[in-house]
Amino acid sequence: MKPGGPAIPAGRDLLAGKVVVLTAAAGTGIGGAAARRCLDEGASLAVSDAHAGRLAASHEDLAGHYGADRVWSAPCDVTSEEQVQALIDGAVARFGRIDVMINNAGLGGTASVLEMTDEQWSRVLDVTLTGTFRCTRAALRQLVAQGHGGAVVNNASVLGWRAQPAQAHYAAAKAGVMALTRCAAMDVSEHGIRVNAVSPSLAMHPFLAKVMPQEVLDGLVTQEAFGRSAAPWEVANVMVFLASDYASYLTGEVISVSSQHP
């Protein structure tokens, strides 16, 4: 076991033969970890990110490690319906179909309701909630057309359940992602398609430290039962489980990936 946490487990081919589409996959956060875990588990992967340069670097790294035939990428801003549809269409053109959509794209921020502007509120909601809706809609339409089931996995947050100062926009968006997950699952259950979400508490990565004060992050760590934050790959493992056939009877569920005290 590594200091402060366990070692990353070896892949077990949980996604062998599946085609996964993943948003916000560049960088060192949950998306980047999910990309690697999906590939470790045998998937072919279509990765996207709003940052084209960072995406290109991630694509090169993933293709070099896992093989260029298993990785395809396209920039995608989830606030654009056209770019979302192009991502799905491109993945189908490259791999012949899709089996899993992992919606990881989200935007946070820190602002009290007293000072929060309409623009701050709307921007977070457009990326985090409406962006997840756009991607879910496009993926579900493709999965229904294919007629072979499939899965959507959304990234929510414990803030969809719990209160935290200066996070009203983000918490509202993530609560919306939870509700979207439950209702979308009912809309497509007759097609054998599953829609679920993960709800992480605190997964530490460099980008998080840029958008939240260090004293706030330090305080959140003290609330975790293990006395540490999650590694991004620990959240990604639960995403992989929900994407896999091991979760065949789960739909409309939000799985908490958390060690927080009640």
Secondary structure, 3 states (H helix, E strand, C coil): CECCECCCCCCCCCCCCCEEEECCCCCCCHHHHHHHHHHHCCCEEEEEECCHHHHHHHHHHHHHHHCHHHEEEEECCCCCHHHHHHHHHHHHHHHCCCCEEEECCCCCCCCCCCCCCHHHHHHHHHHHHHHHHHHHHHHHHHHHHHCCCEEEEEECCHHHCCCCCCCHHHHHHHHHHHHHHHHHHHHHHHHCEEEEEEEECCECCHHHHHHCCHHHHHHHHHCECCCCCECHHHHHHHHHHHHCHHHCCCCCCEEEECCECC
